[in-house]
């Protein structure tokens, strides 16, 4: 038996079906024929997409439908992009669209999107590599059709804004199978010549197929590789080509490109007039400042004229001379006074008499000093002889002189004090009072007899 929990309402069933559709089918592309086209007052667009065997309901709501570049009609083949869903209130399965174009452009649009994504991934459209245009363009190359509306718009704007600009038209096809190679070749030649400050690529509006020459991969790469800055103005404001993305600057229309390339001569004339006025004001101000400085210098010169300064210095000299003479006389008097005082002191001290007294005293002390020195020398001689006798008493040489000898090992010079220090066959050296003997040990007595000498 079925549980009440297993029974669904129509709303629940449609909700489940919608969730399943939306999760299973993300954004899809569908190509088909328009049928039952309806645009109510709300601005939304309702229709069916059909082929020979089936159809599906579709809707495009107002914000998207207002941007369509064509008027949808019964029987028109279109390529649409949208998400699959289900309208729960009626249980209708339908597509909600965000893009629609005529089916003839569908393949081109897909090729355009794929190529754009690939070139963008390579960094061909990176804003960081784009260069600013020169501040003043002197020579401009315009690559376009010589009979199109675009060249007339460009030349008209340039003539009006800046007639001094040198413009060279490089005529080319802008539509058709041979247009892209021709444009690419002219661009490379213009860049290699080094004649131009800027190169402008331009043409009027049209369908995606009309503008396809400017979506050529080789042209886009040539634009990106150009050493000369490139401006691209292809089609209307809503048209975008790959040359627009690769160029250093994209202009929405040919006329706007001309306005971006050159300044308005009226603005330049106004700026020149303002700069001239400013320069004149600065010159007047500088002249006024210079005249004021000259006036102040003249006043200072008049107040400090050379003759007045010389007269002042002469008066100061005349006033200073009596003071200098008086100062010199005072110094002379002080020096004379010091000399008189020194002479008086010298006479009162009588240095010759003092020198005579010192000479007599020296004559008295000299014999006493000689006698004291002689006594000291005798005492030192006696003390030296006593020290010599003491040294002689303890000297080993004195002992040797009494008949003893000093034994040392011949090998290392070590002193031999007892028989246990040597071995039979070992060589010794004996030092006597006069000369030395070299000995060889033949036999060692365990204990030498008392009173035996150490002579070898």
VOGU-3710 file (C-alpha; in Angstrom, 3 decimals, decimal comma):
1> xxxxxxxxxx> 0,000/0,000/0,000  1,338/3,485/-0,910  2,348/5,736/1,997  1,092/9,299/2,114  4,730/10,422/2,155  5,254/8,962/-1,371  2,422/10,967/-2,948  3,510/14,229/-4,709  1,487/17,268/-5,569  1,769/18,723/-9,092
11> xxxxxxxxxx> 3,775/21,625/-7,702  6,226/19,277/-5,950  6,561/17,165/-9,081  7,235/20,203/-11,275  9,767/21,546/-8,727  11,640/18,239/-8,748  11,558/18,167/-12,547  12,854/21,761/-12,755  15,719/21,040/-10,338  16,634/17,958/-12,335
21> xxxxxxxxxx> 16,612/19,868/-15,633  18,652/22,803/-14,336  21,279/20,597/-12,684  21,563/18,223/-15,646  21,652/20,817/-18,436  23,861/23,874/-17,840  24,175/26,611/-20,474  23,379/25,171/-23,953  23,518/26,409/-27,552  20,503/25,626/-29,786
31> xxxxxxxxxx> 19,963/26,436/-33,452  16,453/26,435/-34,895  13,628/28,308/-36,613  11,573/30,977/-34,814  7,846/30,344/-34,437  4,961/31,925/-32,503  7,006/35,076/-31,860  5,345/37,299/-29,247  6,492/40,538/-27,580  3,901/41,774/-25,060
41> xxxxxxxxxx> 3,899/45,224/-23,431  6,235/43,972/-20,701  9,069/43,933/-23,263  9,760/40,198/-22,810  10,151/38,033/-25,915  8,382/34,653/-26,178  8,639/32,190/-29,083  9,287/28,573/-30,027  12,420/27,071/-31,537  11,632/24,271/-33,982
51> xxxxxxxxxx> 13,033/22,043/-36,636  11,304/19,505/-38,894  10,586/17,055/-36,060  10,265/18,970/-32,747  9,977/22,303/-31,011  10,792/23,822/-27,615  9,401/26,916/-25,897  11,828/29,753/-25,255  11,800/33,168/-23,556  14,167/36,147/-23,497
61> xxxxxxxxxx> 13,360/38,706/-20,830  13,444/42,454/-21,285  16,984/43,403/-20,168  18,467/40,939/-22,688  15,926/41,334/-25,509  16,504/45,101/-25,726  20,130/44,556/-26,871  19,305/42,424/-29,893  20,837/43,739/-33,150  17,951/42,421/-35,270
71> xxxxxxxxxx> 14,164/42,075/-35,106  13,119/38,430/-34,510  10,563/37,284/-37,128  8,567/34,147/-37,866  10,597/31,616/-39,841  14,001/33,231/-39,101  16,773/30,797/-38,244  18,644/31,794/-35,090  21,395/30,532/-32,790  20,565/30,963/-29,106
81> xxxxxxxxxx> 22,313/30,364/-25,788  20,446/29,739/-22,562  19,651/27,460/-19,649  16,991/24,745/-19,619  14,246/25,030/-16,968  10,583/24,281/-16,320  7,778/26,797/-15,734  6,134/25,220/-12,686  2,769/26,992/-12,933  1,950/25,328/-16,280
91> xxxxxxxxxx> 4,460/22,506/-16,338  6,004/23,922/-19,525  9,550/22,891/-20,375  11,414/25,917/-21,839  14,697/27,697/-22,526  15,531/30,988/-20,783  17,899/32,829/-23,146  20,644/35,360/-22,541  21,940/35,542/-26,137  20,472/35,254/-29,635
101> xxxxxxxxxx> 21,946/35,874/-33,072  21,077/35,045/-36,636  22,080/31,486/-37,429  24,356/32,524/-40,286  26,716/34,158/-37,760  26,694/31,243/-35,352  29,733/29,446/-36,719  31,660/32,692/-36,998  30,740/33,627/-33,463  31,959/30,294/-32,109
111> xxxxxxxxxx> 35,214/30,576/-34,090  35,639/34,141/-32,822  35,128/33,122/-29,175  37,549/30,184/-29,459  40,293/32,251/-31,117  39,813/35,128/-28,677  40,134/32,765/-25,693  43,312/31,192/-27,122  45,039/34,504/-27,879  44,007/35,915/-24,532
121> xxxxxxxxxx> 45,520/32,878/-22,780  48,799/33,603/-24,609  48,834/37,122/-23,134  48,322/38,810/-26,498  45,673/41,127/-25,025  47,475/41,802/-21,717  47,048/45,514/-20,824  50,539/45,515/-19,257  52,216/45,167/-22,667  50,247/48,022/-24,293
131> xxxxxxxxxx> 52,118/51,286/-24,811  50,789/54,819/-24,452  50,438/56,908/-27,602  52,961/59,708/-28,271  52,013/63,042/-26,762  52,302/64,691/-30,196  51,637/62,640/-33,329  53,420/64,158/-36,339  52,828/61,510/-39,050  49,896/59,091/-39,093
141> xxxxxxxxxx> 49,322/56,011/-41,293  45,652/55,124/-41,913  44,991/51,603/-43,220  41,414/51,431/-44,553  39,294/51,432/-47,677  39,862/54,680/-49,644  36,153/54,815/-50,580  34,559/53,978/-47,233  32,780/56,282/-44,824  35,398/55,601/-42,139
151> xxxxxxxxxx> 38,225/57,369/-43,977  36,031/60,386/-44,678  35,092/60,639/-41,003  38,725/60,324/-39,885  40,089/62,893/-42,354  37,267/65,325/-41,593  37,916/65,228/-37,848  41,709/65,494/-38,282  41,344/68,474/-40,634  39,069/70,233/-38,200
161> xxxxxxxxxx> 41,071/69,525/-35,040  44,713/69,543/-36,206  45,300/70,349/-39,895  49,102/70,361/-39,422  49,150/66,568/-38,956  50,719/64,660/-41,856  48,359/61,823/-42,818  49,215/59,030/-45,244  46,412/56,765/-46,481  47,448/53,145/-47,105
171> xxxxxxxxxx> 44,495/51,829/-49,157  43,323/48,282/-48,533  40,310/46,020/-48,819  38,477/45,792/-45,504  36,082/42,969/-46,361  36,396/39,667/-48,156  38,772/36,715/-48,283  41,857/38,724/-49,299  41,268/41,663/-46,965  43,034/40,246/-43,866
181> xxxxxxxxxx> 46,318/39,319/-45,630  46,407/42,711/-47,357  45,828/44,629/-44,117  48,460/42,511/-42,330  51,030/43,145/-45,075  50,419/46,920/-45,093  50,681/47,026/-41,285  54,033/45,233/-41,279  55,409/47,446/-44,063  54,312/50,622/-42,278
191> xxxxxxxxxx> 55,865/49,434/-39,019  59,146/48,407/-40,686  59,485/51,760/-42,473  59,760/53,681/-39,193  58,032/56,659/-40,841  54,976/56,833/-38,627  54,297/57,773/-35,029  50,980/55,855/-34,978  49,180/53,392/-37,297  45,355/53,502/-37,415
201> xxxxxxxxxx> 43,278/50,472/-38,524  39,680/51,456/-39,240  36,473/50,704/-41,146  32,760/51,320/-40,753  30,188/49,078/-39,080  28,639/45,867/-40,367  27,736/42,330/-39,461  30,150/39,895/-37,857  30,851/38,469/-41,300  31,537/41,968/-42,703
211> xxxxxxxxxx> 34,056/42,674/-39,937  35,648/39,217/-40,067  38,891/40,424/-41,714  39,773/42,222/-38,461  39,323/38,950/-36,507  42,143/37,232/-38,433  44,734/35,559/-36,179  47,750/36,719/-38,216  46,506/40,301/-38,216  46,008/40,204/-34,433
221> xxxxxxxxxx> 49,551/38,884/-33,934  50,984/41,518/-36,283  49,181/44,262/-34,333  50,558/42,945/-31,033  54,109/42,629/-32,433  54,202/46,100/-34,011  56,907/48,432/-32,714  54,781/51,394/-33,811  51,734/52,048/-31,571  48,523/50,813/-33,216
231> xxxxxxxxxx> 45,002/52,238/-32,782  42,058/50,076/-33,843  38,631/51,609/-34,634  36,548/48,921/-36,324  32,771/49,161/-36,666  30,340/50,773/-34,272  30,692/51,255/-30,534  29,180/47,822/-29,735  31,415/45,963/-32,222  34,576/44,335/-30,909
241> xxxxxxxxxx> 37,218/42,694/-33,095  40,413/40,846/-32,194  42,454/43,737/-33,621  40,727/45,972/-31,030  41,927/43,737/-28,188  45,481/43,423/-29,583  45,925/47,148/-30,359  47,543/49,609/-27,973  44,299/51,621/-28,012  40,749/50,714/-29,079
251> xxxxxxxxxx> 38,471/53,540/-30,223  34,693/52,943/-30,339  34,324/54,638/-33,761  36,635/56,050/-36,480  35,694/59,618/-35,533  36,534/59,038/-31,883  39,882/57,536/-32,927  40,751/60,739/-34,784  39,800/62,812/-31,735  41,995/60,638/-29,482
261> xxxxxxxxxx> 44,998/60,930/-31,786  45,303/64,708/-32,068  44,504/67,690/-29,853  42,020/70,360/-30,885  43,835/73,282/-32,484  41,531/75,672/-30,647  42,583/74,183/-27,316  46,238/74,453/-28,334  45,796/78,076/-29,422  44,109/78,899/-26,111
271> xxxxxxxxxx> 46,905/77,163/-24,214  49,565/79,059/-26,180  47,838/82,362/-25,430  47,671/81,522/-21,736  51,337/80,518/-21,708  52,268/83,755/-23,506  50,315/85,763/-20,939  51,971/83,866/-18,132  55,406/84,419/-19,674  54,704/88,135/-20,041
281> xxxxxxxxxx> 53,603/88,329/-16,407  56,765/86,550/-15,294  58,926/88,891/-17,367  57,197/91,997/-15,932  57,576/90,609/-12,424  61,265/89,758/-13,005  61,909/93,266/-14,415  60,185/94,856/-11,427  62,275/92,777/-9,018  65,486/93,720/-10,861
291> xxxxxxxxxx> 64,617/97,450/-10,771  63,910/97,270/-7,027  67,265/95,540/-6,417  69,038/98,219/-8,504  67,359/101,007/-6,499  68,392/99,442/-3,203  71,955/98,989/-4,447  72,125/102,653/-5,529  70,954/103,783/-2,092  73,546/101,607/-0,380
301> xxxxxxxxxx> 76,280/102,906/-2,707  75,279/106,481/-2,065  75,282/105,938/1,699  78,721/104,250/1,570  80,536/106,193/-1,153  84,326/105,552/-1,390  85,265/109,179/-0,649  83,122/109,256/2,478  84,689/105,981/3,628  88,209/107,337/2,995
311> xxxxxxxxxx> 87,442/110,510/4,967  86,131/108,423/7,851  89,262/106,266/7,869  91,478/109,402/7,778  89,701/110,898/10,809  90,053/107,607/12,671  93,784/107,539/11,827  94,334/111,095/13,043  92,512/110,321/16,296  94,440/107,085/16,837
321> xxxxxxxxxx> 97,989/108,536/16,325  98,185/110,526/19,661  96,938/107,440/21,542  99,549/105,286/19,861  102,348/107,779/20,742  101,226/107,997/24,361  101,089/104,205/24,646  104,611/103,898/23,208  106,007/106,434/25,712  104,346/104,596/28,620
331> xxxxxxxxxx> 105,919/101,302/27,525  109,366/102,947/27,221  109,066/104,421/30,715  108,054/101,032/32,175  111,043/99,341/30,523  113,450/102,030/31,822  112,014/101,661/35,335  112,507/97,879/35,255  116,156/98,338/34,131  116,876/100,780/36,945
341> xxxxxxxxxx> 115,395/98,371/39,488  117,448/95,473/38,128  120,673/97,533/38,323  119,918/98,412/41,941  119,300/94,763/42,855  122,522/93,741/41,070  124,589/96,284/42,956  123,100/95,215/46,283  123,798/91,497/45,811  127,548/91,853/44,649
351> xxxxxxxxxx> 127,862/88,469/42,775  131,727/88,629/42,638  132,077/88,677/46,390  129,746/85,686/46,668  131,708/83,814/44,011  134,958/84,408/45,924  133,454/82,982/49,144  132,259/79,905/47,369  135,702/79,358/45,808  137,390/79,492/49,276
361> xxxxxxxxxx> 134,900/77,006/50,653  135,515/74,668/47,724  139,283/74,823/48,276  138,764/73,805/51,945  136,464/70,888/51,158  138,499/69,344/48,286  141,322/67,699/50,499  138,702/66,272/52,829  136,874/64,677/49,911  140,110/63,096/48,586
371> xxxxxxxxxx> 140,955/61,619/51,998  137,470/60,212/52,470  137,630/58,609/49,049  140,983/56,970/49,809  139,710/55,517/53,107  136,637/54,135/51,361  138,766/52,446/48,706  140,925/50,768/51,409  137,848/49,433/53,183  136,449/48,059/49,894
381> xxxxxxxxxx> 139,782/46,331/49,082  139,902/44,593/52,478  136,314/43,415/52,135  137,020/42,074/48,616  140,049/40,043/49,810  137,944/38,477/52,579  135,249/37,483/50,112  137,885/35,918/47,811  139,277/33,808/50,673  135,775/32,593/51,520
391> xxxxxxxxxx> 135,109/31,630/47,942  138,412/29,812/47,661  137,611/27,778/50,793  134,389/26,398/49,310  135,558/26,110/45,686  135,628/22,561/44,223  138,783/23,478/42,331  140,544/23,864/45,642  139,473/20,370/46,590  140,779/19,045/43,269
401> xxxxxxxxxx> 144,061/20,823/43,897  144,439/18,808/47,085  144,572/15,538/45,089  140,925/14,761/44,426  139,154/14,426/41,040  135,628/15,021/39,666  134,082/12,053/37,833  131,404/12,502/35,095  129,934/10,020/32,627  131,402/10,497/29,169
411> xxxxxxxxxx> 128,061/9,788/27,483  125,874/12,501/29,066  128,226/14,456/31,376  126,296/13,422/34,507  128,227/13,753/37,819  129,150/10,387/39,375  128,712/10,440/43,167  128,575/6,702/43,940  129,637/3,354/42,434  126,027/2,406/41,887
421> xxxxxxxxxx> 125,703/5,047/39,215  128,035/3,291/36,752  128,346/-0,105/35,075  131,365/-2,139/34,026  132,633/-1,086/30,620  131,147/2,397/30,923  133,497/5,271/30,075  134,087/8,156/32,519  135,929/11,475/32,481  138,075/12,493/35,514
431> xxxxxxxxxx> 138,908/16,160/35,980  142,186/16,745/37,919  143,867/19,873/39,144  145,784/19,919/35,886  144,100/18,281/32,882  141,525/15,500/32,405  141,631/11,676/32,171  139,292/9,381/30,183  138,662/6,142/32,157  136,854/2,836/31,588
441> xxxxxxxxxx> 135,212/0,969/34,481  136,653/-2,572/34,787  135,230/-3,611/38,131  132,858/-2,163/40,707  133,428/-2,780/44,414  130,312/-3,121/46,470  131,626/-0,849/49,199  134,812/1,139/48,872  137,315/1,030/51,776  137,261/4,025/54,127
451> xxxxxx> 139,827/6,643/53,301  140,192/5,586/49,687  140,483/8,522/47,282  138,321/8,943/44,152  141,310/9,193/41,891  140,954/7,049/38,778
//
